[in-house]
Amino acid sequence: MCLKQVSTLACTYTKPLAIGATTTVRLPVVPLAATLGTVPKPFVAQVTAVASEVNLRNNSSPVMIPSAAVKALALSSYVDPSNNYSLPLLNPTIIPKYAMPLPNALASFFQHTPNTTLVPGTNSYNLDIKQVKAHILPPGFPATDVFAYGDPARPDTFTYPAHSIMANSSALGLNTSALGRPVKIKFNDTRTNITHLLPIDHSIHGAMAGEPDIRSVAHVHGSKNVNQISDGYPEGWISPNGKTGGQFSVTSPTVGYNPNPFDQPNNQESTLLWYHDHTLGMTRLNVYAGLAGLYVLRDSNEQAMINNNSLPGNAYEIPLVLQDRMFHADGSLAYPDKNPAVATSPAISMIPEFYGNVMVVNGVAWPFLEVEPRRYRFRMLNGSSSRFYTLTLSNNASIQVIGTEGGFLAAPAPVTSLTIAPGERYDLVIDFSGVTGQTITLKNSANSPFPGGAAVAPGLDDQIMQFRVNQPLSATPNNPLPASLRPGGVPVLTPTVLTPRQVLLAESTDNNGRILPILGTVANGLLGWMDTVTETPLAGSVETWEIFNDPVDGHPIHLHGGHFQVVNRQPFTAIVGLNHALTNIAFPSAAVLPGAQEQTWKDTVISYPGQVTRIKVKFENAGLFVWHCHILEHEDHDMMRPMLVK
């Protein structure tokens, strides 16, 4: 961890080393803009002793020469053939792969520290938003300006991705250790006197009515029992200039800005949630700029499996936040600022989807992880804007899926290939036993758009990170994975409403001639954000939703206010009528059950083109929520609808 102190960069390195062992610490140096393309002057590093340190022979003052990669930056740009960018882009082929270690977002120093006394019986967090620099690219390349959530009392917590929040379930029967406590999070936006890092398209809803460019509202994605005022409703944003979303609401009813801490009751099973920006018309930009972090929920069942060594924990439990990015030659984030298909561009820059050519995991481009020959647990999140990933290991080894967004599977499900859509999470175990000395690559083969778009580019989005099995065993290997991951199996949801709710995914065009991904109902056709609410389930009810996907692309559909179970998927044919309403629906082949890796609670599901995806949904609390596609470009461009749980 490094903190700038005037002209000194003070860094703390905490990895223990055996006597006689050596290590290398790489400190990226960012040249001033005026000297971009030149090598910075040498600098001096003074290594000082710490308490209990015994090996002092390297505590000298060596002169360090920054990497010559900085010099190459001026020659490394290229013009993207899509013509969506006004400035040249950093050529991704010159970025060294597997040059930086994977940061562990569950390490103790990467966790937010709760205030346990502010509100008795709860864990409280106070999070600001600031603009900071992040070292996403390898040493020698410039740092990147990002927006970051952080604790103002701990400046080192303003990071990309954001520091993790650790919580314990308060659910009956899952809190036997009495550790479960509700969480309160106060989200503040302190980005004063700055402009947005990315181009804003003021022609789309939520960004066209005079709203401030700098504004935000956070959503804890996957929270099952949350009140509407703590869910991050897209119109409930705040801005540093004092304006709030309630002043600019474009729908009725709405949920305005909540000045109080958001309440997370944690009355659900152990799982991986994440918190991210959810501002109407700005979600894709704020999340891409860095506003996302992990929220890990434990329970007694999970902790018992970790304690008896049947589930990897501690140093052997590591999150993998998958994202894709693009960069300009100065290291800044690149995002489309013009749309050549629209005559009035660049003011109108929204594109159907965004696909970056630099693969980023836990905030680092193409990292590596050194592992021991044993099992590791990986908590995987697809945090990309639009990109799906179909993941395999280069040695074709099996991956054990043990959970999804809503909790554990009934039993481990072995797979050799796993597709994960934006917003989805999977809980995985990979066994590196028996492959000592090998280097294994996590590979990707998903087309973009998914499933029928362009193939992956060799050497770029076809690979994600490396596992290097080069560490000696430092602890007793795990016991075998439990045959049963949850007592009593996955609860069976029985619909209380007999008639299925039939909703629609489709495409249209907007007033500027752009592709407009949009939702609706099978009976009524296309419906936008500002149209009358049509999804009005009752709190406590269980409904069957039939999600008819008429476009050519897959969509990850996310519901707020409740979790669901996937029933099946089935191809369909239909006659498209007025306003894209569907009639004469027929099913030419039988329904297909979900794969074993999907057979538990979920909050995001892949809806494949030309198919109906059936889910059973349990609605928890009354209130105004939303359902939407989790491709962020889609939800920002009208593929999101209010949902009123009565």
N, C-alpha and C positions, 0 to 999 in steps of 0.2 A: 504494500500500500504506500503510495507516494503523495505527499502534500507539498505544494509550492510555498516557500517562505522567502519572499523578495526574490533574490537571485539564486537562492539555494533550493534544490529539490531534495527534501528529506524523505527517505524511503525506509520502511521497516520490512525486513525479510525474515520470515518465521519458520522456514523449513529446517528441521534438525538434520545435522550432518554428522556422520561418524568421523572420528579422528583420522586425518589423512585424506578424507574425501574432498572433492572439489565440486564447485558449481559455477554456473554462469548466470549473471543477472543482466538482462537486456533492458535498457532504458531508452524508449523512443524519444528522439529529439526533433522538435518541430521548428523548421526555419521560419523566419519572418516572411510575410508575403512578398516583400520587396526583394528577398534573396532566394525565392523559390527556384530550384534548379541548381543551387550551389550547395557545397558541403559545409555545414556549420563548423565553426572553429572547435578544436579539441577542448575537452573539459576535464576537470579533475574530480575524481571520486575519493572521498575520505571515508574509510570503513572504520567504525568505532565498535568497541567491545560492548557486550551486553552482560547482564548478570548471569553467572554460571557458565560463561563461554570459556572453553579451555584451549581451543586451537586458534592462535592469533597470528599465524605466520602469513596470512594473506591480508592483514590489516595495514596495507601500505597505501600510497596515493598514486595509483597508475594513471597515466594519461590515456584517455579513451578516444578513439577516432570513430565518429558516427558512420553508419553504413553508407557505402557509395550508392545505395539505392535511391537516396535523396537526389543525387545528381541526375539520375535517369528520369526523374519525374517529368521534366520539361519535354522529353521525347516520347512519353508513354501514353499520350492522349490519342483518342480516335473519335471519329464522328459516327454516332449510332445510326445504322441504316433505317431505323424507324422514323427518323426525323421528328422525334418528340422532344428533343432537347436543344436549347439554344446554345449551350456551351459544350465544348468537347468533354468527353468522358475519359476516365482512367481506364486504360486497357487492362482488363482483368487477367489476361494471359501472362502479364509480367509480375503478378502478385505471387510471391512464393507460397506454396501450399505446405501445410503442416509445419509451419515455422514458429507457432506459438502454442503454449499449453492451454488446455481447456480450463477456464475458470469454473470453480464449483460454487454454484449459487446457493447451495445448502451448507457451505462451510460456515463455521460460527462467526467469522468476521464479516460474512456477507448476509447476515440476518439483522433486520431491524430490532431494536431493543424496546420492548413495551414499557409503558408507564403503568405499573400495577396499583398505584395509590390514587391516581387522579379521580377515577370513578371506582369505588370499592366493588370488588367482585368481577371486574372486567380488565382486559388488557387494552390500553389506549395507545394510539399512534397519532402523531402529528406529522403530516407529509406536505412539504412544499414542492413546487416545480421550479427548477432553475435551468439555465443553459450552461452546459459544461462541455469539456472535451473528453472524448473517449478514444482509446487506442484499439480501434477495430482492425486496422491493417497492421501488417508486421513491422518490426523495427526498421527505421529508415524511411518509412512512409509517413506523411503528415497525420496528425490526430484529426478527429472528426468532431465537429460541433453537434451536440445532441441535446434534446430536452430530457430531463431526468427527474423522477420523484426522489425525494430524500428528506431526512430528518434535519431540520435547521439546527438542532443542537449537536449534530454530528456531521460536519461538512463532508467527511469521507464517504458518507452514504449516498451522495448524489452520483449514481452510476448508471450505466447502460449494460444489461438490463437493470431495473431497479432492484434494490436489496429485497430479500425474501421476508415474508411475514409467516411466522410459525404459530399454529394454533392447535387447540385440542377440541375434539368433539364434545358437545354437551348433551348428546342424544342419550335417551334412556337405554341402559344396557350396554352402551359403548363408552361410558365414562366411569368405569369401575375404579379407576385410579384417582378419581375426583380432581383431575387436572383440567377438565373442560371448563372454559370460561367464554362468555361472549366477548367479541372484539369491537372496539369503537375506533374508527379511522376518520380523522379530520383532514380532508384534502383541501389545500390552499393553492392558489395560482399566483406565484410571486415573480412572474416574468415581466418586469416593468421595463419600459423604454427599449424594447427590442422588437424586431419584426420576426415573422415566422421564418423558419429555416427552409420552408418548401413553398412552391407556388400555390396560391389559393384560387380555385375556380369559383367565381362569384355567380356563375350561371346556374348552379344546382341548389336544390332546396336546402335550407339551413345555413346557407352562406351567401344569401342574396338580398337580405332584408335589412342591411345596415348593421349586422352583428359585428362585434369586434373580431379582428383576425386572430388575436391571442385570447383563447378561451378554452375551457376544459370542464369535463365532468367524468369521474371515474366510475367504472363498473367492475364489481368483483364477479367475474365470469365463473358460473358454476354454483353460486350460492343458492341453496334450495329453498330456504324458508325466509326470504328477505322481504321487508316491507317496501312498498313502492318508492318511498322517499329516500331509501338507502340503496336503491338498485342501480342508480346512474342513468335515469331516464334521459334520452338524448337531448331533450329540450331544457333540462335542469342544470345548465352550465353556469359557470362563474367566469368573470374576466377581471384582470388586475385593475381595470379602469372603473370598477364598481358596478358595471352593468351585469345583469343576470339573465338567464334564459327565459324567465317568466315574462320579461318585458318584450320579448320577441317571439313568443310562442306562435306557431303557425297551425296548430291543430286544437281542436276542442273535443273532449277534455284534454288536459295536459298535466304534467307534474313539473312544478317549478323548482327553482334552486333551493336546496336544503342547506341552510347555514350551519347546521349542527353536525357533529360527527355521524358518519354512516354506521349503522348498527348491523353487525354480522353475528347472528345468534349461534352459528356453528352447530345447529341441531340436525346433523347429518353424518353420514359415514365418513371415514377417513378417505381422502382423495387429494388430487392435485387441482387446485383452482388457480386462477391468475387474475390480476387486476390490471386494467388497461383503460385508456381513454375511450369515451363513447359519445363524443360530441356530435350533434347533428350536422352533417355536411363536412365534418372535419376529422372524423375518426381515422380515416386512412392516413392523413397527414400527421396527426399527433402520435399515432402508434408507430408509424414509420420513423418519425423523428426520435423515438426512444421511450415513449410513455407506456411502459408495461413492466410487470414484475410478477413473481410467483407468490402464491398463498398456499401453504402446505397445511393440510388438516390431518391430524393424527387421531386415532381412537384406540381403545383398549385391545381390540382384536388384532389390529396391526402391530401394536407395541409388543404383544405377547409373542407373535411370530418373530419379531426382531430379537427379543430377549432370549428366546430358545434357539437362536442362531439358524432358524430355518428360512429366514428372509434377510437378505443382505441389508445392512444398516450402517449408520455412521459414515466412515470414509468410503464405504462401498455402495452408498446410495447417492446417485448423482443425477441432477436434472439435465436435460438436453432441450434447449429452446431453439428451435429451427427457424431461421429467418433468411430472407434473401435481400441483398442491397445492391445499389450501384453508386459509384463515386465519380466526382469530377477530379481533375488532375491535382487540385489543391487539397484533396482529401475530404471535401465536403460531400454530404449526401446528395445524390442526383435523383431527381424525380421529374417526370414529364412536365414541361411548362408550356407546351404547345401541342395542338392536335391538327396535323396537316389536313385531316378530313373535314375540318370546319373552317369556313372562309374567314371568320373573325378571330381566329387564333392569333396570338397566344393567350388573349384574355380568357378564352375557353380552352381548357387543357385536359378536362376529364377524359380518361381512356377507359375501355371496358375492364381491363385487368392490368396489373403491374407485375412484371417478372424481372427480378434482379439477376445479375450474372455473377455475383459474388456470394457464396454460401457462408452464412454466419451462424455459429452455434455459441450460445451464452455470450454474445457480444463480440466474438472473435472470428475472423475470417479463416475458414478451413483449419481448425485447430487439431491438435493431437492430444491423446490421453494415454499416459503410461499406466498400465494395470498389472496386477498380480495374476498368476494362473489360478483363478478362482471365479466364483459367480459375482456379478455386479448387478445392482438394480438401477435402471435408468428411468427417470420420470420424464417422459417425452411430451412436449408441447409443440404443435405447429403454430407458430406465431407470425407466419408470413401473411402478407396482404391477400394474395391470390393463389400462390403456388401450392399444389398438392405434392406430396412425396410418396413414392412407392419404394420402400426401403428394403435392402438386402445386405448381407455381409459378404465381403469378397471371397471368403472361404466357404460360402454356401451353408454356413452353420445355422442351426435352428435358433429361433428367438422364442422365449416363453412369454406370452402375454398373460399378465396376471390381473389387469384392471383397466378401466376406461375412465371417462370423466366423472362418473357417479360412484365409483368404488370398485371393490374387487370382483372378479369373476367367481363363479362357484368353484372352479378348478383351473389350474394353468392350461393355457391353450398354445401348443407349439405351432409356430408358423415359420416359413422360410422367406416370406415376403409380406410386407405390411404397408397398406396405403393409409395415409393420415392426411386429413383435409384441414384447412385453416380453422383454428378454434378447437380442434379435437385434441385430446390427450390420451396417451397410452402409458400404462405401467408395465415395464418390460424387465426381464431378467436374461442376461447373456452370460454364458459359461465359458470362461477363457481357460479352464482346466485342460491340460493336454495340448496346448498350442504355445507353450513357452518358446520365446524367441521369435515368434511370428509377428508381422505387422498386418493388421486387418483393417480394411477400409469399409466405412459405412457408405453404401452406394445408393443412388436414386435413379429411377427409370420412368418416372411419371411424366406424361406429356403435358404441355402447357399451351392452351387451356386443357383441363382434364375432362374426359379421358382421350379425346380425339384430336388434340392440337399438335404443336410442333414437338419433335423428339428432343431429348436432352442433348446439350452440346458437349462433346467429348472434352474432358479436361476442365469443365466448368461445373454446370449443375448436375452432372452425373455422379459427383462425389461430394460427400458432406464433411467427413472427418476421419481421422485414423485412430485405431487402438493399437498401442505398442505393448505387447505382452513381454515386458523386460524387467519387471520388478519382482524381487523375491517375496515369498509368502511371509507376511508379517504377523499373521494371526491364524487361529485355527480355521480351516476351511468350513464353509457352511454345511449344515446338515441338508439333506434333500429338501426340495420345495414341498410344502404341505400338499397332500392330495386334495384337501378341502381348504379353500381360502377364507370361507365365511361360514359360521355356524348356521345350519338350517338352509343353506343355499340362497339363491336370489329369490326374494319374495315375488309371488305371482300377482300381477296386476289384473283385476277384473273390472272391465268397463262398467261404470254406473249409468252411462248414456249409451243407448243401444244404436242410435243412428250415427254412423261415422261422419266426421267433419271433413269435407272435401275441399282442400285448398290447392292453389295453382301457382306454378312457377312458369314464367313465360318471358318473352322478349318483345319489345316494341321499339319505337324511335322517339326521341324527345324533340323539342321545338327547334333544336339546332341540327337535327338529322343524325344524332349519335345513337348508337345502340343503347337501349334503356332496359336493363334487366328489371323485372317487376314481379310483384306478387298479385294474388287475387283469390277468387274462389272459382270452382268449376262451374257453378251456376251463373255467377255474375260477370265473370271475366276479370279483366285487369283492374286493379285498385292501387292507388298511390298512397303515400304517407298521409295526405290531407283528406282522403276520402273517409266516409263514415266507417266507424269500427264495425267489423263483421264477426270477429272472433270474440265471443262473450261467454266463456265457460263459467261454471260455478265453482267457488272455492271448495276444496275437498273432493271434487268430482274426479272421475277417471274417464277420459274420452279416447276414442280411437281417431287419430288423424290420418287421412289418406292424402299424401303429398304427391300431386301429379306434376311431373317435370316434363314440360313440352319443348323447351329449347334443346340445343345440341350439346350443351356443356353440363357437367356435374356441378351441384351446388351444396355446400355444407349448411344445413338449416339448423339454426340455434333458437331455442325457446327460453325466454326468461320466466321466472316464477314457478318452475317445476321441472322435475326430471322425467325421463320417459324410458321405455323399453322398445326396441325394434322388433316388430312382428314378422314382417317379410317384405320382399320386393317382387314386383310383377310387371312385365312388359304390357303396354296398352296401346290401343289405337282409338282414335276419336275423330269426329268432325269438328273443325274449329269454326265457331259461329261469330256472331256479332260481339265485338269487344273481346275477342279471344275466349269466349265461353265455350266449354266442351260439351258436346252431345254425342249420342250413339257410341258410348264408350264400350269397347270390347277388349277381352283379354285373350290373346292368341295362344298363350302358353301358361303353364302353371306357375304359381308363386314360389319363390325361393326363400328359404329360411336364412336369417343372417348367419354369418360365420361365427364360430365359437368365440372369437375375440370380441364380438359385439354383444354377447348375450349377458348383459347386466344393465345397470342404470347408465344412462347417457344424457347429455344436454345438447349435443351437436351430432348430426347424422348426415352422411353423404346421400343425396338424392341424385340418382343417375338419370341421364337423359332418356326419354322414351319409356320411363318406368314410373309406377306408383310405389312410393315408399310408405309403408304402414307402421305407425308407432302407437303405443298406448301411453298417454300422458296423465300424470297425477298433478293437479293444480293445487298448490299449497295455500297461498294467502290471497285474499281479495285485494284488488288494486289494479292500477294501470301499468301494464308491462308492454313488452314488444316481442315480436318474433321476426326473424330476418335471416338473410343469407350472410354467412360470415366471411365471404370474400369482401374485403373492406371497401373496395371500389364499388361493389354492388350495393352494399347497405347505405353508402353515402349517396348513391344515385337512384334512390327510390325502391330498392329491394328490401324494404323494411315496413312493417305495419304495426300500429298500436294493437294491443290485446287487452281487453277489459275483463278481468276476473271478478265476477260479482259475488 
